[in-house]
């Protein structure tokens, strides 16, 4: 019998990999060449074949197809902000028109300004985007794409257009519109939206706290009620992971015929009818910058040219395991970096979709930003989700049919990017919390996906490296069983991160993953909030519900209540009640959707609920708590 921690590796865990394609332009066509570790080449739109102004370009005219998504805002700085949008082809012109006069111009005037010889005019100026083809977006037989069917896994071209708008004044909102012209000269002109630079330090802000949209039924209703309650001009939309289900499936981001695609809901283009009312979400991220975190549903598993995207998503292995196999086999015809990237896990699509914010150490995986008087630290803290059923490739075991073939093992519910003490991410977090920027902020917020304290199903087993036990036939040496356990004392969030949060004066930890609302407060005053009951729920496991997690009997498996030992806080204003009228410390419902708003001027977080079974009912403020 042998026992070890899955994912054991040296402390310097700097070897996380991605699979990238480098794009070149040759003969007027985009040619993809598989290259690992190289980012897609950013091509200025004006340099594209058939660009406006070249001899072979048709005259631009109105009448283009809608963009794959309306523009969204990323990472505002002291005098600028990034504007991003996506199309299915490179196009000849991709620009932002920005200025005080932009909102009043008709579409033809906007197009003329975007494609004419002058780069600026009275009340407007033109900003050209850089265009990059996303390197991993695909569709398959399970995709729901308008007017298309896929019988196999096929690449789906998606182009990202990113413009950095500078020269903005603090405290001022400026109108902008996006203009996109395809290779036939057909132009799409968006409605007028507004952008602004970063909120100056120490100024109060309003932030939406949300997560786990995942194409869930109630998400458009949730976002529509956010806009009705708080408007669409917020200082940030903080999404604590699980934006979609399968990150390489392009339609889940943009145009799924379910009407529930991620960007559709956050830009007001969703469509889902509940109880006779159709909800479309709201135009939030056209006006408000989005700050996302990586959840387990932003991570793809091992690459395949033939297996369905769902299968690939569910088939990651630890990078350390892939490296051991490389060292043992040294396969011919492929370099080590390429092989490791294909045989472990990958977050390329997420990184290409949200290249900002980023840090020097963690890129777009972990970073920090000061938003007014709030210092936000975002971590990559999540693990693969696996079934708890026996005799499967799951949390606690490998499938009996796979025991003889280690390449088919799942290695339990392993952690993707280490956060344990001594890891790169931990050391960065330690420095960040001790920095003068963090210390001088009025409030400190940490966002990541996996719950530290929670009543949800996904709060157990502990967030730690699985300890693997292999049993073998004593006569033949054949593997007869592989099991995994998760020592509660080694929970990386509770053991390693929570002490940092307490010592660093963190006011709020914002997470998701379990699809419910619950909150906690530890003895050092750190508030923990999961506000992920956006579209559906997987249950609350608390004495008040009477439900217990479906886990094997084990002292390390907390089947009811918070595994971290905290008592959940009952909502302070209008809690839901059980059949006996007792107040419940959670919202876990497939009919009632929840969102939360951080208001730093008042120093509070407010949580709201809406019952979709009663479309004419009001949004209910049910909880409010002070940050300090």
N, C-alpha and C positions, 0 to 999 in steps of 0.2 A: 504494500500500500504506500503510495506517495502522496504528499500534500504540499501545495505551494499556492502562493497568491498569483492569480491570473494577472498579467500585466506587470509583474515585477521587472524593474528596469533601473538603470542608474538614475540618480536624482535629476541630472540634466536631461529633461525630456524634450529636447529641441528638434525632434525628428518627425513631427506630424507632417503628413504629406498630402498633396493634392495632385489631381490629374488635370493637366491643362492642354489646350490646343493653341498653337501660335497661328495667327491668321496673316496671310499675305495676300496682296492683290496682284493678280497676274492675268493679263489678257482681259481685263474687265470683269473678272469673276473672283469671288472670295474662295480661297483654297485652304482647307484645314489640314494641318499636318500635326500628328500626335507627338507632342513634346511634353515631358513631365517637368514640372517645376518652373516653367516659363509662363508668364502671364500673357493673355491675349494682347496683341499689338493694338494700341489705340490709334485709329486712323481718323484725322480730322475730316469732317463731312465734306468740306470744300475740296479735299483732295481725291474724293471718290470718283470712279469712272462716270462720265456723263454729268459732272457737277454743273450746277447752274452757272451760266456764263460761258461754258465750253461750246464748241461748234456743233457737237452732236446732241446737245441737250434739248429736249422739247420745251417749249415755253410753259412755265408753271401755270396751272389753272386749278381752281377750286374743284373739289369733288373726289378727294382721296378717301380711302377706307379709314375707319377709326384706328387710332393707335391701339396697340395691344393693351396699354394701360394709360390713363391720364398721368401727367407728370407728378412726381413726388419729390419732396425736399429732403436733403441729407446734410447733416453736419454743418450747421451755420457757424461762421466765424465772426470776428469782430466787425468785418465790413463786407462779408460775402456769404454765399450759401450755394450748395450744389443742387442743380435741377436735373432730374433723371427721367427718361421715358424709354419705352421699348417699341420696336416695330419688327415685322417679319422679314424685312429686307433692309439692305444698307441705306438705300435712298440716295438722292443727290444733294439734298439740303436738310439739315437738322439744326435749327436755331431756336434760341429764346429771344423774344422781343420784350424788353423791359423798360418801364418808364411811366411817368405820370399820365401820359396821353394814351397809353396802350388800351386801357379798358374802353375808351370811347371810340376807338377806330372800328370800322366795319371789317369783315373778314378779308375783302379784297385789298383794302388799304394795309392790313397787317401782312398779307402775302407780298404785296409790292415792296413794303419796307424790308421784309425778310429776304427777298431775292434781288433787290435792286442794287445799283452800284454804290449807293451811300450806306455806310455802316451805322449812321446815326442821323437823327432829325429832331425836329421840335418835339420834346417830350418823349422821345424813344431812342433806344440804342439796341444794337444787335449783338448777341453773344453766340458764337459758333460752338457746337458740341463736338466732343470727340466720340467716335463711334467704335464700338468693340463688339464682336460676335461672342455671345456666351458659348462656352466650349462644351457643355454637357447636356443641354436641354434636348429632350427626346419625348416621344409619345409611344404608346403601345396599344394593344387590344383593349386594355382597360381604361384608356383615355376617353374623355368626353369632350371632343373638339367640334366646334360648329361646322357642319357640312362636310365632315371628313371622317373616314374610318381607317383605323390602322390595324393590320392583321399581324404585325410583328413590331419589334422595337426598331424605330427609325429616328434619325436625327430630325429635330425640328429647328430650323434657323430662327434665332431670336437675337436681335441687335440691341445693345444698350447704348443710349445716347446720353452723355454726361456733359453738362455745361456748368462751369464755375462762374457764377454771377458775382462780380465784385463792385466796389464803389458804392456800397449801401451805407445808409446812415443809421446809427443806433437809435432804436426807439421808433423808427419809421417803417411802415409797410408800403411796398411798391407793387403796382400791378405788373403782371407778366402774362405772356401767352407763348405757347410753343407752336412752331410751324415745322411740318415734316412733309417733304416732297419726295415721291417715289421715282423710280427710273423712267416711268412713263409721263412724268411731269404732273401727276395728280397730287394736289396739295391738301393736307389736313391742317386746319387751324383750330386750336383749342379755344375754349371759353377763357375769359380773363380770371386769373387767380391772383393771390398776393403772396409776397415773400418778404422776409426781413432778415437782417443779420442776427447774430447771437444776442440774446438778452444780456445787457451789461451785468457784471458781477455785482452781487448784493441787491439786485432788483428782484422783486417778487415774481413768481411764475405760476402758471397753471399747467399741470401735466396729467395726461390720461394714463392710467395704469391698466393694462390689458394683457392677455396672452391666449394661446391655444385656440386660435381661430379655426384652423384645420378644416375648412369647408363645412363647418357644422351649421345645422339648420337655423339656429337663432342668431347667428352672427350679424347678418344684415339688420335685424331688428335692434340688436344691441347697439350697433354703431349709429343707427338712425336716432336712437334715444340719447346717445351721447351728444349728438349735434343739437337736438332739441333742448337739452339741459345746459350745455356749456358752450354752444356755438362750434364753429369749425376752425376758428383762429386761436389755437392753443400754442403753448411754448414747447411742446413735445408730446409725441405719442410713444410711450414706453411699452414695448411688446416683449414679454418675458419668454419668448420661444414658442415653438410649434406653430409656425405661421401657416404651413400647408401639411399635407400628409407625406407625399413622396417628392422630395425637392427637385429631382431632375425632370419631373413631368411638367412641361411648360404650361399646359392648360390649367393646372391647379393654381398657378400664379395669376394667370391672365384672363382666360376666356372659357372656362369649363361651362358646359351647357347645363350644369346643375344650378347655375346662377350664383355660385358661392365662392368663386375664385378669390384669392387673398386681396389682390389689388382692386378687384371690382368692389368689394365691400368697403374698403377704406377710401375709395374715390367716388362713391355714390352710383356705381354702375351694376351693383348686384341685383338679383331678383329672386325673392323667395316669398311665397304666400303662406301665411299661417293664420288660421281662424278667419279666413276671408279677407285678410289685409295683406297687400304686397309691400314688402320692405326692400329698399335698395341700398341700404347703408348710407354713407354720407361723404361729401368731399372734404375729408379731413386732411389727408397728407398732401394735397395740392397746396394747402395753406400752412400746415403745421409739420415741422420736421419729424421724421420717424427715427426712433432709436431702438433697434432690435437686439435681441440676444439669441444665441444658438440653443435650440432645444433638440431633443433626440430626433424630431422629424425634419430637422435641417441636415441630417447626416445620412449620406448614402453608403451602402455596403459595397461588397466586392463587385467590380466591373464585369459585365458580360455583354457580348454582342447579340445574344440570343434569348437569355432568360428575361422574363417580364420585369418591369420596373418595380412592382411590388416585391417580387422575389429578390431582386438586387438590394432593395432597401432593407430587407430583413436578413441580409447575409453579410454583416460586417464581422471582422475578426480583429483582435488587438494588433497594433502595429508591431509589437514585440514578437508576437507569434509569427507573423509574416516574415520578420527579419530572421528568426531562427530557421524557418523553412528555406529561405534564400541561402543562408550560410551552409545548410546541409545539402542542398541540391544544385546550387549554382546553375540554373537553367540557361541553356545556350540561346543565342539570338535575341536577348533582351537585356537591357541594363538594369542594375539593381534598383535605381530610383523608380523607374517605370513599373517594375514588377511589384515593388512594395506598395506603391500607390494603388495598383489594381487589386491587390490581395489583402487590403485592410479596410479602410473606410475613408470617406471623402466629404468635404464641405465646400467644394469649388463653386457650385451654383449659388449657394448662399453668399459666398465671398464676392462673387462677380455681381450679384444683385445689389449687395450693400457694401461697396468698397470703402465706405466711410460711415461712421467714425472708425478710427483705427489708432493703434499705438505702435511705437517702434518695436516693442517686444512681442506683442500679440497680434499685430495686424488688425483685421476686423473681427478677430475671435474674442479678444478681451482688450478693453480700453477704458478711458475715463474722459469725462467732459464736465465742465462747469456750466450749468444752465441757470443764469441769474444767481440767486442765492442758494441753489442746490448743486452739490457736487455729486455727480452720478458715476458710479463704478460698475462696469458690466463684465461679467465673468462667463467663461465657457465651462459650465458645471452641469453635465448631464451624462447619461449612460444609455446603452441600448435597452429598450424595453423587450422583455421576453415573457412568455407564458409561464405560469406557475404550475401547469399540469404535469403530472408524473409521466415518465417514459417519453418525453419529448425533448427536442433541443430547446431547453427553457432556462428559467432562473436557476433551478436546482439540479438539473441533470442533462445528460446528452441522450439523444434518442437511441434505443437499443440497436436499431438498424445501422447506426453510424459509428458504432464503437470501434470497428476495425479500420476506419478511415478517418484519421485525425483532421484531414483537410475539410471534413464536413462538420466538425464540432463548432459550437457557437461560443464556447468559453464563458457561459453564464451571462449575467447582467453586468458586463464590464463597463468601466468608466472610460469615456473617449479621451478626454484631455485631463491629465492629473491636476488636482487642486490640493493634494495632500501636502503637509508640511515639508518644506525642502524642495518642492517642485518649482519650475520656472514661474508658473502662474501664481503660486503662493508667495514666492519671493517678491514678485512684482506687486501683488496686492499689499503685502506688508509695507513696502516702500511707499505705495500710493496713499495708504491710510495715514502714514506718518508725514506726508508732504505738507508744506505750508498751504498749498492750494486747497487740499481737503480740510485742513484744520481751520482755515479762515472762513470756509463756507458756513452759512447759517445752519444748513442741513446737509447730511450725508446719506445718500441712498445707494444701496447695492442691489443690482438686478442680475438674476440668473434663472435658469429654468427649474432645476430640481428642488423640491421642497426640503427645507431643513426641519421645520416644525410643521405638522399638518395632520389632518384627520382623514386624508384621502387614501385610496387604495395604493397609490404610487408612493406613499411615504414609507413603505416597507417593502422588502427587507432593507437593511441599512445601506447607505451610500458609501460603499467601500469596495476594494478589489476583492472579487470572489476568491475564496480559498478552495482550491481544486483538490479532490481526492480521487485517485485512480486505483481501482481494484483489478487484480489480474488472476488468471488461473495459475495456481502454483506449479502445475505440471508443464503447461505450454507457454506461459507468459502472455497469453492473449488477454486483451482488456475485456473485463466482464462488467464494468460499471464505471461511470464518471459522475461525480456529484460535486455540488458547490455549496458552500456555506458563507454567511456574511456576518462576522462578529459585530455586534452592536457597539462594543467599546472602540471599534476601529472606524466608526462612521466619520468620514473625512469632513463633512460639514459640521457636525456636532463637536467632534474632537479637535479639529484644526481651524476651521473658519470662524465658528462662533466666538471663540476667545479673541480673535483678531477684531471682530465686529464690536465686541464689548469694550475692548481696550481702546479702539479707534473712535469711539463715540458715534457709531453708526446709528442713525435715527430710524431707518426703515430698510428692511430686506423685502424686496418685491420678487416673487417667484410664481411659477405656474405648475403645470404637469398633471394635477389630479382633477381638474375640471370641477372645481367648487370654489366657494368663498369661505375662508376661515382666517382668523388672525390670532396672534399670540403676542405676549410681551415678556421678555425674560427679566431676571432680577436686576440686570444692569441697564434696563430701560430701552433695549433694542426691540422695536416693533417688527413683527414678521407678518406679512400679508400675502395670502394667495387669493387672487381675484380672477380666477380663470374659468368661472362658470359662465362662459360666453355663449356656447352653443349646445352643450350637453353635459351630463355629469355621470361619473362612475361610482357615485356613492360616498357617504360619510360614515366613518367607522368610529363611533363614539357611544358612550353609555346612554346618551339621550336618544340615539337612533336604535340602539340594541343590536346593531350589525357588527359582525367581526370579519376582519380580513381573511380571505381564503388562503391561509398560509399553513404549512406544516407546524405541528406543535414543536416549539423550540424556544428556549429562554431569550434568544436573540430576535425572535419574531414577535413584535408587538401587534397583537391582532385587534386591539381596540384602543383608541385614544392616540395621543401624540407620542411617537417613539422617542422623542426628545424629552419627554416628561413634563411639558408645560400644560397648563390648563387653558383650554380655548376661551377666548373672550366673547361673551354674549354681546351681540350688537346693542349699541347704546340708545337707539331711538325707536326703531320699529322692527324688532326681531320677528322672524317667522316662529310659529308655535306648533307643537305637536297636538295630537288629538285631545289631550287632556288640558291644553292651554298653556303648557310649559314652554318658555322661550328656548329656542334652539340656537346653539353657538355656531351655526353654519348655514349656508344656502347650497343645497345640492339638489338640482331639479332639471328636468328636461323641458320644463314649461316656463320657468322663471329665469331670466337672464340678468346678469349683474355686471356693473362696471364701477370703477373707482377713480376719483379725481384728487390729485394732490394740489392743495391751494396753499402756497408758501406765505402769502400775505397774511392769511389767518392762522398759519402754522398747523393745519389740520389735513387729514385725509378723510374724504367723505365717500361712502359707498351707497350706490343706488340699485334698485331692482325694478324690473318690469315684468308683468305677467302676460305672456304672449297669448294666453287663452282669452284674455279680455283686451282686445286691441284698442278699445276706447278708454281704458283705464289710465290713470296717471302714473308717472314714474315716482317711486317712493324712496325718499332718503331714509335709509334704515340704520346707518352706523356713521359715527364720526368720532375720531380720536385725535389727540394732539400729537405732533411729531416729537416734541421735547417735553 
